[in-house]
Amino acid sequence: MAGRRRIWTLEQKLAIVGEMARCGNIAEFSRQHDIRTSLLYTWRRELRYALEAGQATSHAEPMFVPVMADSPKPLSSDVAIEVEVGGAVVRIGRTAKADLVAAVIQALQVKP
């Protein structure tokens, strides 16, 4: 094992990790394939991360927040938007900075 560096294709890594999943003794398996156990665990972890990343992006769809068109009381001329999040009402003025508005809305969305 010492002194040589091998290049593994993705297909080879997947096949070895798949075979490793069915193996009861990882140390013995690594000796049979002349691969360090740490490398096997690294490949397994990378595969798990790749699968999790693929699942996270496939479910991430844009969502829209429902908007109430009528307001119970007239808004002042300075208020451009009124947002209600969890019972709190935020009135956003026309001159408000976007980063401040985003920070306030994000702070209201934090779940206890």
Backbone as a printed PyTorch tensor [residue, N CA C, xyz], in Angstrom:
tensor([[[  0.8120,  -1.1960,   0.0000],
         [  0.0000,   0.0000,   0.0000],
         [  0.8610,   1.2670,   0.0000]],

        [[  1.9520,   1.2530,   0.7020],
         [  2.7570,   2.4560,   0.8480],
         [  3.5030,   2.7790,  -0.4370]],

        [[  3.6250,   4.0630,  -0.7110],
         [  4.4530,   4.5110,  -1.8010],
         [  3.8210,   4.5870,  -3.1640]],

        [[  2.5830,   4.2380,  -3.3100],
         [  1.9790,   4.3460,  -4.6370],
         [  0.6590,   5.0960,  -4.5520]],

        [[  0.3840,   5.7910,  -5.5810],
         [ -0.8530,   6.5660,  -5.6530],
         [ -1.6280,   6.0760,  -6.8540]],

        [[ -2.8550,   5.6470,  -6.5870],
         [ -3.6980,   5.1320,  -7.6670],
         [ -4.8120,   6.1220,  -7.9550]],

        [[ -5.2430,   6.1050,  -9.1700],
         [ -6.3610,   6.9490,  -9.5970],
         [ -7.5900,   6.0500,  -9.7150]],

        [[ -8.6690,   6.4660,  -9.0470],
         [ -9.9130,   5.6920,  -9.0620],
         [-10.9650,   6.4590,  -9.8420]],

        [[-11.6490,   5.7590, -10.7270],
         [-12.7640,   6.3950, -11.4330],
         [-13.9700,   6.4340, -10.5070]],

        [[-14.9250,   7.2590, -10.8410],
         [-16.1500,   7.3520, -10.0520],
         [-16.8760,   6.0120, -10.0140]],

        [[-16.8990,   5.3170, -11.1490],
         [-17.5660,   4.0160, -11.2150],
         [-16.9010,   3.0080, -10.2820]],

        [[-15.5670,   3.0320, -10.2380],
         [-14.8490,   2.1270,  -9.3480],
         [-15.1560,   2.4420,  -7.8850]],

        [[-15.1600,   3.7310,  -7.5520],
         [-15.4520,   4.1290,  -6.1710],
         [-16.8490,   3.6810,  -5.7660]],

        [[-17.8250,   3.9280,  -6.6490],
         [-19.2090,   3.5450,  -6.3390],
         [-19.3360,   2.0400,  -6.1660]],

        [[-18.6640,   1.2750,  -7.0210],
         [-18.7240,  -0.1830,  -6.9280],
         [-18.1060,  -0.6610,  -5.6170]],

        [[-16.9750,  -0.0950,  -5.2400],
         [-16.3030,  -0.5140,  -4.0130],
         [-17.1200,  -0.1250,  -2.7890]],

        [[-17.6720,   1.0860,  -2.7780],
         [-18.4920,   1.5170,  -1.6400],
         [-19.7520,   0.6630,  -1.5520]],

        [[-20.3360,   0.3200,  -2.6780],
         [-21.5060,  -0.5590,  -2.6750],
         [-21.1800,  -1.9320,  -2.1420]],

        [[-20.0370,  -2.4480,  -2.5350],
         [-19.6010,  -3.7550,  -2.0370],
         [-19.2830,  -3.6820,  -0.5450]],

        [[-18.6950,  -2.5570,  -0.1230],
         [-18.3540,  -2.3650,   1.2850],
         [-19.6120,  -2.3500,   2.1570]],

        [[-20.7100,  -1.8360,   1.6270],
         [-21.9580,  -1.7580,   2.3980],
         [-22.4750,  -3.1520,   2.7500]],

        [[-22.1790,  -4.1240,   1.9160],
         [-22.6330,  -5.4900,   2.1670],
         [-21.6250,  -6.3120,   2.9660]],

        [[-20.5030,  -5.7010,   3.2970],
         [-19.4220,  -6.4110,   3.9820],
         [-19.5750,  -6.2590,   5.4990]],

        [[-19.2680,  -7.2970,   6.2250],
         [-19.3670,  -7.2390,   7.6790],
         [-18.1120,  -6.7230,   8.3520]],

        [[-16.9570,  -6.9120,   7.7410],
         [-15.6850,  -6.5320,   8.3440],
         [-14.9550,  -5.5880,   7.3880]],

        [[-15.0050,  -4.2960,   7.6930],
         [-14.4290,  -3.2780,   6.8130],
         [-12.9050,  -3.4010,   6.7510]],

        [[-12.2770,  -3.7150,   7.8660],
         [-10.8140,  -3.8400,   7.8910],
         [-10.3600,  -4.9720,   6.9650]],

        [[-11.0310,  -6.0950,   7.0450],
         [-10.6950,  -7.2270,   6.1730],
         [-10.9570,  -6.8730,   4.7100]],

        [[-12.0830,  -6.1930,   4.4690],
         [-12.4320,  -5.7660,   3.1130],
         [-11.3470,  -4.8520,   2.5510]],

        [[-10.8600,  -3.9100,   3.3570],
         [ -9.8340,  -2.9800,   2.8770],
         [ -8.5200,  -3.7130,   2.5750]],

        [[ -8.1890,  -4.6970,   3.3760],
         [ -6.9720,  -5.4860,   3.1090],
         [ -7.1200,  -6.2780,   1.8080]],

        [[ -8.2900,  -6.8510,   1.5590],
         [ -8.5120,  -7.6330,   0.3420],
         [ -8.3410,  -6.7650,  -0.9040]],

        [[ -8.7950,  -5.5050,  -0.8210],
         [ -8.7400,  -4.6100,  -1.9790],
         [ -7.5070,  -3.7170,  -1.9680]],

        [[ -6.6550,  -3.8780,  -0.9400],
         [ -5.4330,  -3.0940,  -0.8130],
         [ -5.7310,  -1.5900,  -0.8190]],

        [[ -6.7370,  -1.1980,  -0.0170],
         [ -7.1520,   0.1990,   0.1250],
         [ -7.2050,   0.5120,   1.6130]],

        [[ -6.7490,   1.6680,   1.9770],
         [ -6.8280,   2.0720,   3.3860],
         [ -8.2930,   2.2460,   3.7980]],

        [[ -8.5880,   1.8860,   5.0490],
         [ -9.9690,   2.0210,   5.5430],
         [-10.3980,   3.4760,   5.5600]],

        [[ -9.4730,   4.3760,   5.8630],
         [ -9.8300,   5.7970,   5.8930],
         [-10.3020,   6.2760,   4.5260]],

        [[ -9.7030,   5.7610,   3.4580],
         [-10.1260,   6.1430,   2.1120],
         [-11.5240,   5.6040,   1.8110]],

        [[-11.7930,   4.3910,   2.2610],
         [-13.1390,   3.8170,   2.0740],
         [-14.1920,   4.6510,   2.7900]],

        [[-13.8970,   5.0370,   4.0250],
         [-14.8430,   5.8630,   4.7760],
         [-15.0110,   7.2410,   4.1350]],

        [[-13.9430,   7.7820,   3.5910],
         [-14.0260,   9.0750,   2.8990],
         [-14.9290,   8.9640,   1.6820]],

        [[-14.7540,   7.9220,   0.8860],
         [-15.6070,   7.7280,  -0.2890],
         [-17.0650,   7.5710,   0.1180]],

        [[-17.3120,   6.8140,   1.1810],
         [-18.6790,   6.6000,   1.6430],
         [-19.3120,   7.9150,   2.0920]],

        [[-18.5400,   8.7250,   2.8320],
         [-19.0330,  10.0180,   3.3100],
         [-19.3160,  10.9470,   2.1340]],

        [[-18.4100,  10.9960,   1.1550],
         [-18.6180,  11.8470,  -0.0230],
         [-19.8600,  11.4280,  -0.8080]],

        [[-20.0850,  10.1350,  -0.9170],
         [-21.2770,   9.6350,  -1.6000],
         [-22.5390,  10.0550,  -0.8520]],

        [[-22.5120,   9.9300,   0.4700],
         [-23.6650,  10.3360,   1.2780],
         [-23.9430,  11.8330,   1.1180]],

        [[-22.8830,  12.6590,   1.1440],
         [-23.0600,  14.1040,   0.9610],
         [-23.6270,  14.4210,  -0.4230]],

        [[-23.1450,  13.7240,  -1.4390],
         [-23.6400,  13.9630,  -2.7960],
         [-25.1180,  13.5870,  -2.9130]],

        [[-25.5020,  12.4900,  -2.2880],
         [-26.9160,  12.0830,  -2.3160],
         [-27.7890,  13.0850,  -1.5840]],

        [[-27.3260,  13.5650,  -0.4240],
         [-28.0890,  14.5530,   0.3360],
         [-28.2160,  15.8580,  -0.4360]],

        [[-27.1500,  16.2810,  -1.0840],
         [-27.1940,  17.5140,  -1.8690],
         [-28.1470,  17.3810,  -3.0460]],

        [[-28.1670,  16.2160,  -3.6630],
         [-29.0830,  15.9870,  -4.7850],
         [-30.5290,  16.0050,  -4.3510]],

        [[-30.8120,  15.4800,  -3.1660],
         [-32.1820,  15.4750,  -2.6600],
         [-32.6050,  16.8740,  -2.2470]],

        [[-31.6980,  17.6460,  -1.6760],
         [-32.0390,  18.9930,  -1.2210],
         [-32.3750,  19.8980,  -2.3960]],

        [[-31.6350,  19.7960,  -3.4890],
         [-31.8970,  20.6720,  -4.6220],
         [-33.1300,  20.2550,  -5.3980]],

        [[-33.4810,  18.9750,  -5.3770],
         [-34.6480,  18.5480,  -6.1400],
         [-35.9490,  18.9760,  -5.4740]],

        [[-35.9280,  19.2150,  -4.1660],
         [-37.1380,  19.6230,  -3.4570],
         [-37.2390,  21.1330,  -3.2960]],

        [[-36.1780,  21.8330,  -3.6070],
         [-36.1740,  23.2790,  -3.4270],
         [-36.8830,  23.9410,  -4.6050]],

        [[-38.1200,  24.3040,  -4.3880],
         [-38.8900,  24.9800,  -5.4180],
         [-39.2300,  26.3730,  -4.9250]],

        [[-39.3180,  27.3240,  -5.8240],
         [-39.6810,  28.6710,  -5.3930],
         [-41.0860,  28.6660,  -4.7960]],

        [[-41.2360,  29.4280,  -3.7440],
         [-42.5330,  29.5140,  -3.0900],
         [-42.9640,  30.9770,  -3.0270]],

        [[-44.2520,  31.2000,  -3.0900],
         [-44.7810,  32.5400,  -2.9800],
         [-45.5600,  32.6600,  -1.6800]],

        [[-45.5010,  33.8320,  -1.0980],
         [-46.2350,  34.1100,   0.1220],
         [-47.5830,  34.6900,  -0.2770]],

        [[-48.6810,  34.1960,   0.3330],
         [-49.9820,  34.7700,  -0.0150],
         [-50.0540,  36.2460,   0.3730]],

        [[-50.7000,  37.0220,  -0.4600],
         [-50.8030,  38.4620,  -0.2440],
         [-52.2600,  38.8290,  -0.0060]],

        [[-52.4790,  39.6520,   1.0080],
         [-53.8300,  40.1700,   1.2480],
         [-53.9400,  41.4980,   0.5170]],

        [[-54.9040,  41.6100,  -0.3710],
         [-55.0170,  42.8020,  -1.2020],
         [-55.6670,  43.9760,  -0.4890]],

        [[-56.5650,  43.6960,   0.4480],
         [-57.2200,  44.8230,   1.1040],
         [-56.6420,  45.0250,   2.5060]],

        [[-56.5870,  46.2550,   2.9270],
         [-56.0400,  46.6150,   4.2280],
         [-57.1740,  47.1490,   5.0900]],

        [[-57.2640,  46.7270,   6.3640],
         [-58.3530,  47.2100,   7.2040],
         [-58.2950,  48.7010,   7.4620]],

        [[-57.1160,  49.2740,   7.4360],
         [-56.9930,  50.7250,   7.6070],
         [-56.1080,  51.2710,   6.4980]],

        [[-56.3260,  52.4900,   6.0940],
         [-55.5200,  53.0420,   5.0100],
         [-54.0530,  53.1850,   5.4390]],

        [[-53.1570,  52.8750,   4.5360],
         [-51.7390,  53.0330,   4.8130],
         [-51.3300,  54.4800,   4.6300]],

        [[-50.3440,  54.8840,   5.4080],
         [-49.8600,  56.2490,   5.2330],
         [-49.1350,  56.3490,   3.8970]],

        [[-48.9110,  57.5360,   3.4270],
         [-48.2900,  57.7130,   2.1130],
         [-46.8380,  57.2500,   2.0920]],

        [[-46.1950,  57.1440,   3.2860],
         [-44.7950,  56.7250,   3.3390],
         [-44.6550,  55.2030,   3.3010]],

        [[-45.7240,  54.4600,   3.6500],
         [-45.6350,  53.0050,   3.7200],
         [-45.8540,  52.4160,   2.3290]],

        [[-44.8820,  51.6230,   1.8800],
         [-44.9920,  50.9950,   0.5700],
         [-45.5660,  49.5940,   0.6940]],

        [[-45.1680,  48.8630,   1.7570],
         [-45.6070,  47.4840,   1.9490],
         [-45.8930,  47.2630,   3.4250]],

        [[-46.9130,  46.4620,   3.6950],
         [-47.2100,  46.0390,   5.0570],
         [-47.1600,  44.5240,   5.0830]],

        [[-46.3240,  43.9750,   5.9630],
         [-46.1260,  42.5350,   6.0450],
         [-46.5190,  42.0650,   7.4330]],

        [[-47.2860,  40.9720,   7.4870],
         [-47.6480,  40.3680,   8.7690],
         [-47.0190,  38.9830,   8.8310]],

        [[-46.1670,  38.7780,   9.8460],
         [-45.4790,  37.5080,  10.0260],
         [-45.6780,  37.0720,  11.4730]],

        [[-46.3660,  35.9640,  11.6550],
         [-46.5620,  35.4220,  13.0010],
         [-47.2400,  36.3870,  13.9500]],

        [[-48.1690,  37.1670,  13.4730],
         [-48.8940,  38.0980,  14.3240],
         [-48.2400,  39.4680,  14.4370]],

        [[-47.0110,  39.6120,  14.0070],
         [-46.3280,  40.9050,  14.0330],
         [-46.5300,  41.6020,  12.6920]],

        [[-46.7960,  42.8920,  12.7400],
         [-47.0060,  43.6670,  11.5230],
         [-45.8050,  44.5790,  11.3160]],

        [[-45.2410,  44.5170,  10.1260],
         [-44.1130,  45.3720,   9.7740],
         [-44.5410,  46.2460,   8.6120]],

        [[-44.4000,  47.5250,   8.7840],
         [-44.7050,  48.4710,   7.7090],
         [-43.3810,  48.9630,   7.1440]],

        [[-43.2030,  48.7670,   5.8640],
         [-41.9500,  49.0870,   5.2060],
         [-42.1350,  50.3540,   4.3870]],

        [[-41.3490,  51.3360,   4.7210],
         [-41.4320,  52.6140,   4.0210],
         [-40.7460,  52.5780,   2.6720]],

        [[-41.0610,  53.5580,   1.8690],
         [-40.4880,  53.6170,   0.5240],
         [-38.9780,  53.8430,   0.5430]],

        [[-38.4660,  54.4780,   1.5720],
         [-37.0370,  54.7930,   1.6230],
         [-36.2340,  53.7690,   2.4190]],

        [[-36.8560,  52.6690,   2.8490],
         [-36.1570,  51.6620,   3.6480],
         [-35.1080,  50.9540,   2.8030]],

        [[-33.9750,  50.6640,   3.4400],
         [-32.8940,  49.9470,   2.7540],
         [-33.2460,  48.4620,   2.6880]],

        [[-32.9520,  47.8480,   1.5610],
         [-33.3330,  46.4540,   1.3100],
         [-32.7090,  45.4890,   2.3110]],

        [[-31.4370,  45.6950,   2.6790],
         [-30.7930,  44.7720,   3.6100],
         [-31.3910,  44.8570,   5.0030]],

        [[-31.8100,  46.0500,   5.4200],
         [-32.4650,  46.2150,   6.7190],
         [-33.8380,  45.5410,   6.7160]],

        [[-34.5830,  45.7120,   5.6460],
         [-35.8970,  45.0830,   5.5230],
         [-35.7620,  43.5630,   5.5680]],

        [[-34.8000,  43.0310,   4.8240],
         [-34.5850,  41.5840,   4.8050],
         [-34.2030,  41.0640,   6.1800]],

        [[-33.3710,  41.7940,   6.9030],
         [-32.9520,  41.3660,   8.2430],
         [-34.1270,  41.3530,   9.2120]],

        [[-34.9840,  42.3640,   9.1510],
         [-36.1500,  42.4290,  10.0460],
         [-37.1130,  41.2880,   9.7450]],

        [[-37.4150,  41.0440,   8.4880],
         [-38.3360,  39.9710,   8.1200],
         [-37.7560,  38.6130,   8.4910]],

        [[-36.4720,  38.4450,   8.2710],
         [-35.8380,  37.1710,   8.6250],
         [-35.8670,  36.9620,  10.1290]],

        [[-35.6740,  38.0080,  10.9050],
         [-35.7210,  37.8970,  12.3650],
         [-37.1180,  37.5190,  12.8420]],

        [[-38.1380,  37.9720,  12.1530],
         [-39.5070,  37.6220,  12.5320],
         [-39.8370,  36.1800,  12.1930]],

        [[-39.1540,  35.5990,  11.2240],
         [-39.4390,  34.2340,  10.8010],
         [-38.7510,  33.1880,  11.6460]],

        [[-37.8580,  33.5830,  12.5300],
         [-37.1420,  32.6120,  13.3730],
         [-38.1230,  31.9180,  14.2800]],

        [[-38.0680,  30.5680,  14.2750],
         [-38.9910,  29.7910,  15.0750],
         [-38.3840,  29.5510,  16.4510]],

        [[-39.1480,  29.7460,  17.5050],
         [-38.6050,  29.5390,  18.8570],
         [-38.3340,  28.0920,  19.1710]]])
